[in-house]
Amino acid sequence: MLALVNACAVIGLDGVIVDVEVDITNGIPKPPMIIVGLPDVSVQESRERVQSAIHNIGLESPRKRVRVNLAPATVRKEGSAYDLPIALGVLIANRQLPPKCLQDGLVMGELSLDGSVRHIRGVLPMAAVARRENFKRVFVPAEDAPEAALFPDLEVIPVTSLADLYAHLVGSRPIPPQPHIEVDQVPVIVQTDFRDIKGQEHVKRALEVAASGGHNLLMIGPPGAGKTLMARALPAILPRMSVDESLDVTRIYSVADALPEGIPLIKNRPFRAPHHTISNAGLVGGGNWPHPGEISLAHRGVLFLDELPEFGSRTLEVLRQPLEDKIVTISRAQGTLTFPANFQLVAAMNPCPCGYYGDAYKACTCAPGTVIKYQRRISGPLMDRIDIHVDVPRVDYEKLSENRQGESSEAVSQRVEAARQVQRDRFKGTTLTCNADMHPAQVRQFCALDEPCRSLMRAAMNQLQLSARAYHRILKLARTIADLSASDSIQQSHLAEALQYRPRVSDI
């Protein structure tokens, strides 16, 4: 008898329906199960898990030749999510389950040898494709059921074991469906508040400007000045993610198997802080069959690179294209995959190897040539893509010891949200979301300068030796500062503040 069970593969970040066809025929079972359809090693190993699980829950394992075909054969199959659909296909083909019991359902799950069902990655894109292809039900591991229950018009059956699912399908012990999870039920957690940061008002202003326009930012200062603390406070003042943005981010984390435990939907802006020893593949994504890297996990959020000069030069250079295009494309012999990478880069560095070059209290022990060499580890083209460069001095004792708290993240985020709303209205009908995304055509349209501003910009171009890219970035930054001031046009004060955030020539 031939059985058909619907499963799902994840290619990149998207689900693809896979037909699991199981055929049992007479013959000597050597090997007892053959799996075809471009499976990888983990899929081939499922035959051992399936046979043991069926035997250990007290059902009959066929003593005939079993052939399993995963169609379409042109799609690569990887992972252990095919265990449960293969097991159900075997039971249907062996006449132990009704032939039509899974006609409108999609099945996914990994089996243990005792028949229990384990967690798998990528449930959210699998549930999304089930909804798109008009499946009525999905059978998923109980641990992953809240993730699939984000879709209101999809019945989600949480499965703890093959035995429980068998009893459900034969009608002896139905499994209650997972209740739908409302997006509003998932909390937003603020971990670092601006009011906890003592002093550093000018750096907080730079962070507010960066958040308002989606600009990249670099902080330079001695150890212990608060660079990391302020970077971690940035997501709290960024605009709240919409439902579509939350689903977009959650899909990436689901595929990367990086969803926090007990959180089916990510509503906080991502904050990723990889160590400087990270590899190229770890940063941009990769592997034999590519998976998302840190820049994709930071999509819609913040990528924080602490100790920026300690990162490998080749590792940093691979950031240049994603910073411009907001996507990363990874090519392999099997095919090409594209992952989203619309992140906000925030970096921090010491001014020299010892960390105290230019410090007012502690003398630097580095030779002048060593300082220059250290600062030039970061290439000019990468520095050109960073809009805001800000010095972070050490904090005085008086500011550290005072009991007065600063402005809260909630108050700052209200101004940021107002500026972002101006930009959303400005770019309505386009794919742009903030000023940092503007192309030269939009810069020409929305960043016009009057004569005093043009004179100031002309002088700055000559003195700071600015490139054409830097010129456009300064105009976009000035437009953001004007939006924060609720100004329809860029004034000299806005342009002067934007120029203040450019690095001095001697610093690069």
N, C-alpha and C positions, 0 to 999 in steps of 0.2 A: 504494500500500500504506500502511496506517495502522500507526504504531509507537507504543508506550507505554513510557516510562521514568519511574521513580519518582525524584523529587527532593524537596527540603525547603525550606520557608521558615521564617524565624525571626521570630516576632511577640512583641515584648517580650523575654522570656527563654525562651520555649517554642518548640519546633519544631512545624511543621504540614506534613503530607505534601502534596506538590504532584505532580499527574500531568502529565507533559510529553507531550503528544500531538502527533505529527508526521505530516502527510499530504502526500504528493507527488502532484500531478496534472498532466496535460498543460496547456500554456498558455504564453504569453510571460511569462518571469520578470521582470516589472517591478512592484514590486521583486522580487528573487529569493526573498526570505523575508519573511513577514509573521508577527509575533508578537502574539498577543492574550492577554487574561487578566489585565488590570490590571498591566502591567509598567511599571517606571519607566525613566528614560533609560538607566541602566547595563544593564538587561536588553535594551532595544531595540538597544543597540550590540553585543550578543553576536552578532548575525547576521554582522557583519563579521569578528569574531574566529573564529567557527565556520567560515565559508567558507574563510578563509585557512589555518586550521589543517588542515582536511581536505585542501586542495590541497597544502600544504607537506610533508605526511607521505607523499605519493605516492598518495593515494586519489582516487576520482572524486567531484567535487562535482556534484550533480544540476543538469542544465540545464533544469529544469522549475520549476513554481510550487510553493513550499514554504510550507505553513501550519503554524505552531506555536501550540498552545493550552496555556496554563498554567492548570490547573483545581485547585481551584475559583476561578472568576473573581471571587469576592467578597473574596478574600485579596490584599492588596497584595503585589507581588513587587518586591524591590529587591536590589541587589548583583549580583555577577558569578558566583555559585555555580551558575547555571543553564547556563553555557557548555558544560560537559562533558556533562550529560544531553541537551542539545539536539543536540550533535554526534553522540552515540551514537544518538539518535532518528533523525537524518537518515541515518546509515549503515544502520540497520535498515530504514527505509522505502525506502531505495535498494537493498535486497537485498545489501548488502555485509557484513552481520552476521546471524547466525541470529536469528529472531524471538523465541525464548525465552531468549536468553543472559543477560538481566537480570531474569528473572521474579521472583526472590526477593532482589533487591539494591536498595540505595538509592545514588544517584550524586550527587556534588557536587564542584565544582571550577571554577576559572577557567582559561581557555585563553590562552596567548600565540599570536602569529601563527605561530610556528614549530611549534606543537603541544605545547609543554611545558605542564605543569599547575602553576599557582601556588597559593600559600596563600590561604585564605579565612577569614573570621571565623565564629564560631558553630558550630564542628564538634561541640562537646560536646553542646549541646541537640539537634542534628541526630541524633547517634548515639543519644542517649537516646530520642528518638521512634522511631527505627528499631527499637530493642530493644523498646519498648512495643508497636509495631505488628507484632511477630513477623517482621521481616525477618532473613534469615540472614546477609547480607553487606552491607557498606558499602564503596563505592569513594571514597576521599578523597585529596587531595593528599598526597604522601609527607611533606611537612613537617608536616602536621597529623595523621598517622596515630597517633603516640603518644597524642594527646588522645582519639581514639576508642577506642584499645586499653585504656582504663580499664575497659571493660565486658567481663567474662570470657566471656560467652556470645554474643559478636558477632564474626564473622570480618571483619577489617579488611584491605582490599587497598590498599596504598600505591601511588599512581599518580604517576609522574614525567612521563609524556607520553601524548598520545593514541595515538601509535604503539605504545607498550608495552601499553597497555590493549587496543588492537585485537588485538595478537598474543596476549594472554592470553585474550580472548574467543573467538578462533577456534581456540585450543588449541595454537598453534605455540610459544609461549614463556610458560608460566605465571609469574605473579608470586607469590613467596612471601608469605604473609600476615604482617602485623605481629605480633610476639609480644605476648602480653598483659602489661600493666604492673601489677605488684603495688603497692598503695598504700604498703607498707612500704619499697619501693625508692626512693621519693622522699624526699630528705633534708629535715630541718628546720634552717634556718640561723638562728643567733642573731647579729645584727649588732652590737648595743650591749648590753653586760653591765652590770649594776648595780655590779659591783666596779670598773668604770672611773670611777665618779662619786665625786669627792672631797667629803667633807662632806655638807651638806644632808640630815642624817638625818631631820629632821622632814618634809621634802618626800618623801623615799623612803617614809616611813611613810604619807603621804597617798596616794601612788601605789599602795602595797600595799592600802590600804583600797579605793581606787577599783577596782582590778583584782578584788578579792575579791567585790564586789557589783555590778560593772558600772556604777558611778556616773560622772557627768560631773565634770570637774575643770578649774579655772582657776588658772594660776600667774601671780603678779604680782611683778615684780622688775626691777632695773636691767639694762642690756645686759651680756652676758657672764657672767651668773650661772649659766648651765647649764640654762636652761628647755628649750631645744630638745633638748639631749642627754638629759635625763631623760624627755622625752616619747617620744623614739625608743627608750628602754629599756623602755617600758611593755609593748609586745607580747611581750617575752621572758618576762614573769612572768604573762601571761594563760594560762588553761588551754589545753592543746593541743586543736586542733580534731578533732572526730570525723570519720569518713569522710564522713558525710552533710553535715556542715558544710563540709568541704573541697570536695566536689562542688558544693555550693550556691554557694560563693564562686567556684570555677573557672568555673562556668557564666556568671556575670556578666562575668568577665574575658574569657571566650571571645567573648561577644556584643559586648563593647566593644573587641575586638581589642587587649587589653592584657596578654595572657599573656606573661610573660618568656620569652625565647628558651631553648629546651631544657628548659623546665619544664612538663610536661603537666598537673600537678596542684598546686594551691597548698595547702601545708600550714602555712605561716606565717600568723599573724594579719595581715590587711592593715593597712598603715599609709599613710594618704594625707595629704599636706601641701600642699594647693593654695595658690597665691600669692593675696595679698589683692586682686589685680586681676581675679580670676575673675568671670565673669558668673553670673547666676541659673541660666541653662540649663546652664552648665558644672558648677555645684554640685549641682543637684537632678536634672539630666537634661533633655533636650529635643531640638529639631530638628524638621524637617518631619515625620519619623516618629521618635518619641522613642527615644533611646538612654540608657543609664545614665549618671548623673553621678557626681561624686566621693562623694556620700553613699552611693550604692549600691556603688561600688567599695570603700568602707570597711565594707561589711556584714560582720558578725562580727568586726570589728577596730576600729581607732582612726582617727578623723578629727581631725587636728591642725591647728588654726587659729593660726598664729603671727602676732603683731602684730594681735590681734583688733580693736582700734578702727579699724584702717586698712581693714577690709572695709567695703563699702558697707552702709548701714543696711538697705536693702531686701534685700540679699543675706543678711544675718544673720537677718532676720525670717522668711525662707522656711524656716529651720531649725526653727522652733518646732513646727510640726505633725509633721514626721518624728521629732523628739525624743520626742514623746508617743506617736505611733501606730506607730513602727518601720517604716513604709512611706511611699512617696511616690507620689501619683497624678498623672499628667500627662494632660491632656485636649487633644485636637486635633479638628479638624473630621472627620478620618477615623476617630476612635475614641478610646478611653481606655485607657491602659496603667498598670499598677501595678508598681513595682519595690520590692524589699526595701531597707530602710534601718535595720537594727538595728545601729547603730554606737555606739561610746563616744566622746563628744566630749571632747577635751583641747584647751584653749586657753591661750595665753600672751600677756601684754601687759606693756608698761612702765607705771609708775604715772603718767607724764606725758609730754608730747611730747619733752622732753630726756632722759627716762629715769631721772632721779636724785632724784625727789621722795621724801623720807624716807630717803635714803641717808646712812649714818653718816660717809662719807669724802668725798663729793663733793657740793657744794652744787647745789641745783636752780635753774635760771635762768628757770623759768616763773612767770608771774603766778598768784596763787591762782585767779582766775577761769578762766584757761586750763586749769589742772589739773582743775577741776571739770567744765568743758566737755568735756575729753578723756575723762574717766572716764564721763561720761554719754552718750557715743556708743553705748554698749551699753545697750539698753533694759532696764527693770526686769523685764518678763516673760521675757526671755531669761536674765538673770542668775538669776532665780528657778528656772530649769530646770537650773542648775548646782549640784550637791550640795556640792562641795568647793572652797573658795576658800583658797588657801595663798600666803603671802608667801615669796619666794625671794630672800634677801639675797645679797650678794656673798660669795665664799669667801675665807677668810683665807689668807695665804701659808703659814702653818704646815701647814694641812690640804692645800694644793695640793702642797707639796714633800715631804710624808712618803711613805715607800715602802710603808707598810702599805695593803693593799687591803681594800676593804669586803666586805660580804656579797655573794655571787654571785647572779645571777638564778635559778639552779637552786634555791638554798636558799629564796629568797623564793617562788618558784613552788610549792614544796611546801606552804607554808602557805596560799597562795591556792587551790590545788587542794583542800586539806582543807576550807576554808570553802565553796568551790563545791559540794563533794560534800554537805555539810550542806544546802545550799539545794536541790540536786537531789532529795534525799530529802524535803525539806519540801514541794516543789511537785510531787511525783510524781503523775501522772495529770492534770496541767494543762499549758497551753502556756507557763507561766512557766519561766524558766531561772535567774534570779538575783533578788536582792532589789530591784534598781532597777526591775524590771518589775512589781512588786506594784501592784495596784489598791487603792482604799480598803477594799474588803472584806477583802483579805488583810492589809492593814496593821492593821485592827481585830482580826483573828484572831491574827496572829503577832507583833505589836509592842505588846502590852499593857504598861502601866507600873504600877509600884507607887506608893504614896503619896509617898515622897520624890522619885521621878522626876517625878511629876505636878506637885509643887510647883516643881521646877526648871524644868520645861517652861512652866509658867504664868508664871513670872518672865521667862523668855526671850522668850515671845510678846509681853509688854508692852514690854520693853526694846529688843528688836531689830525690833519692828514687823513680825512675820512674817505672811505670807499663809497661807491654808489649804494651798496647794500646798507652801510651804516647810515647814509643820508636818509634812505627810506625808513629805516628803523627809528631814527630820531623823530621823524615826522609822525610815525604811528604812535610813538610814546607821548609826544606832545599832544596828539589828539586825545589820548586816554586821560592825560592830566586835565585837559580842557573839559572832558566829560565829567570828571570828578568835581570840577568847579561849576558844572551846569552851564558852560559857555558854548554858544553856537559856533564860535570861531576860535582859532588858535591865537592866543595873545603872546606878547613878548615874554611875560613871566612864565607861561607854560613851556615855551620853547627853551627858555633859560634853564628851567628845572630839568628838562629832558637832556640838555647838553651836559648838565652837571653829572648825570649818571654815566657818561662815557668815560672810558679809562684814559688816564694820562699817557702820553706817548712813551714816557720813560718806564711805565709799568709793564709794557708788553715787549 
